[in-house]
Amino acid sequence: MSKKIVTELSQINGTSALTIPSSASDLLHLYEHVVETRPGSRDAEIFEKIRQWTFSDFSSQAHEFAGITKSELSSWQTRNRINLSAGQIRPDPIDLQRGYAWGQMRMAAAVNRLHSDRPPPSALEIHLH
């Protein structure tokens, strides 16, 4: 592990000492500490495991494969607006509508030769229409 990464991790964790983990267990402890102190890191870890599950033989449930409870999986899905349907990670229907609306806006702008840096519409804008 490079000193730059360790320095950045120590700055994130609020420690000033520059220490390089000497063993795999020390590195695992450092990783767990970062996951606990950095919001969203655990969600990324769950997403990675669920993505691996989608390529599995589905012999185990998604929450078992990810090593979490059913309620944690449910709250993760709600928080990240992800639907696990038929063994696939599917976006929330509002996100599909946002993508479709943005595609229509970009296509109309291209036809009319308009240049814009406008981002996709928000979920609120989709609900209002």
N, C-alpha and C positions, 0 to 999 in steps of 0.2 A: 504494500500500500504506500503510495507516495506521500511525502510530507505535506504537499499542498492539500491533498484530500483530507488528511488527518487534521491539518490546521483549520480547514473549512468546517469539518465536523465539530472540532472543539469550539469554534466560534458559534456554531449553531446551538450547541449544548450549553454554552455559557461558561465553559472552562477555559482557562488560559494555558494550561499545561500542554505541551506537545508530546504526546505519547503515541507510540506505534504499538498496536496490539501484538503480543508475542505469540499467541496461539489462536487456534480456530475458535475455541470457546470464548476468548476475550473479544474476538471479532464479532461473534454471534451476540454477545452481551451488548456491544456497542451498537449493533444493528437494531436489537430490540429496544434499546434506549432511544434511538432516533425515531423508530416507529411510534413509540409511546409519546414522545415530545413533539413530533411533527404531525399536525393534523393532515389527514388525507393520505399519509403513507400507508396506513393499514388498508384503506380502500383500494389503493393500487395493488397491494399484495393480494387481496381477495380477488380483484379483477384478473390478475395473472393466473391464479389457481383456477378460477371459473373458466377462463379461456382454455386452459389445459384440459379441463373437464369436457369441454365441447368437442375435443378431439379424441376422447376416450371411448371405451365401449359401453359407457353408461351403466356399468355394473354397480356403481354406488351413486347415491343421491348427490346433488351438487353441493349441499351444505356439508355433507360428510367428506367429500373430496377436498373441499376448501378448509376443513378443520374448524368449522364454526357451527353454531346452532341455527335452527330454522328461523328463529326470531331475528338473529343477527343478519342472516341472509336476506330476510324480508326487509329489514330496515336499510340494508346496503342497497337493495334494489330500489327502494323508495327514494333514498337520498341521492342516488346517481341516475335515477330515471331509466333503469334498465329492466327489461322484461326477459326472463328466461323462458322461451317457448319452444317446444319441440327440440330441445337440446341446442338451441341457438341463442346467442345474445342478440336481442332485438331492441332497438331504441323505442322510447316511449312514442305513442302515436303523435303527440304534439311536436316532437322533434322531426318526425317524418313530414308533417305538414309544413314545418319551418323550412326544411330542405327543399320541398317541392316549390314553396312560394319563392324562395331565393333563386331557384333555378329558373322560374318563370320571369323574375325580375331581370336576371342576367341575360336571358335570351332576348327579352324585349329591348334591353339596353344595347345588345350587340346588333340587333336588326336596325335600330335607330341610330347606331354609331355614337352612342353616349358612353362616356368613360366615367366610372364612379368607383369609389372605394367603400361604398356602403356595405356594412356587414349584413348577415342574415337577419331577418325580422325576429324580434323577441317572441316568447310564448304569449305574452300579454297582447302584442299586436295581432297575433293570429287569432286569439280568443275574441278580440274586439270586432273582427270582420266576419 
